[in-house]
Amino acid sequence: MKIEPMTIEDFLTIMAANHGIWPQYDQMPEEQKRFLAHVNICTGTAESYFDDDGNLFGMGGIRYTGIGEAWFLTVPERRRPVLFRTVARNFERIRDDKNLFRIFAESKISEHFLQELGFEKQEGMHIWTRK
């Protein structure tokens, strides 16, 4: 597995693979989609995950401005346990490197994964708090 800084094209590819999950995003003009990718790149960490053959299969990071908002998406057909183990290690690395105290996240796909990372569900939102 290879991890590289996310590009706008990586973001657009993964979001297209998840068509229908975020209808508001699907309806955005191309310029707004590119701007959203740029926001993710500029407001924290944004990394792309590639398999051993060089195929993009996920992206994620933590947007942070005082607190963090964790995010991660994959190509549905390429979800594998090794991906989630790698993401878990990177989540710990990023949150500790940035010395974040609290991180929030939402999930339309896998609340279980957020629980495995230590997030607790609170009023529809998942919150990770340093103990």
N, C-alpha and C positions, 0 to 999 in steps of 0.2 A: 504494500500500500504506500502511496505517495501523497503527501499533503503539500499544497502550494497556496499562495495568496489567491483568493477568489477574484475572478474577472467578471466584468459585466456580462460577457457571453456565457460564462458558467452559470450565473444566476438565471439568465433567460432560459437556458437549456433545462435546468432543474425545474423551474416554475412551469415551463411548458409540459414537462413530464407529469406534473401534478395538476393538470388542467381540471377545473371543476371543484377543487377543494376550497379555493378562495375566489368566489365569483366576482368580487369587487376588483381583484387584481386582473382577472381574465378580461374584464371590460375596459381596463385602462388603455389609453393609446400607447404606442411603442415608446414614445418619449418619456412618459411617466414611469413605465416599467424600468427603463434604463436609469432614470433618476432614483428610483427606489433601490436599485442595485448599488448605485453610487453612494447613497446614504448609508447602506449597510457597510460598505467598504470604508467610509470616512468616519464613522461614529464608533469604531471599536475594532475588533478582530473579525476577519472574514476569510475563511479558508475553504479550499476545494479539495475533495478527496478523490483520488484516482486509484483504480485497481492495478494489479501488476502488468496488465496489458495496456495501461494508459487510458482506460475508459473512465470518464467522469461518472461518479455514482453518488455523490453527496456534496453538501456545502453547509457551513455553519459558522458560528462565532458568538460573540457576546458584544452587544451594543452597550456602551457604558458612558454615563454622564452622572457620576455620583452613585448611582445604582446600576445594575446590569439587567439587560433583557436578553436572555438566551434564545437562540434560534438555530434550527437545523432542519434540513430537508434532504430527501434522497430521491433517486429514481426508483419507483416502486419495485420494479423487477430485479433490482440489484441489492436489495436489503439483505444483509447477512450479519450473523453474530459478531464477526471480527470488526465490522464497521462500528457497531455500537460500543464495543470494548475500546476501540481507538478514540471514538468521540468522548467517551467517559473520561479517559486519560487526558484528553485535550481540554475538556471542560475544567477538570481540576487544575491543570497547568495555567490556563487563562485566568481563572478566578483567583488563583493564588498569586500569579505574577502581577495582576492588577490590584491585588489586595482588596477585593470586593467583599463587602459585608453582606449584601443582600442582592439576590438575582431573581427576577420573575420570568415566567414563561407561560404560554398558552399551548394547548395541543388540540388539533383536530384529527390527529392520527394515532398517537401513542402516549396516553397518560402514564401507562406502566413504565415506559422508558424514563420519564421525568421522575417518577417515584424511585426508580433504581439509582438515579443521580442524587437523590436526597431531597428532592423538592416535596413540599407538602401542599396539598390542595386546600385553598382558602377562598371561599366564595367564588368559585369558578376559575380562579387563577392559581397557578402553582408557584410557590415561593421557596427559594433556597436561602437559608440564613446560616451564616458562620456561627458555630457554637464554640 
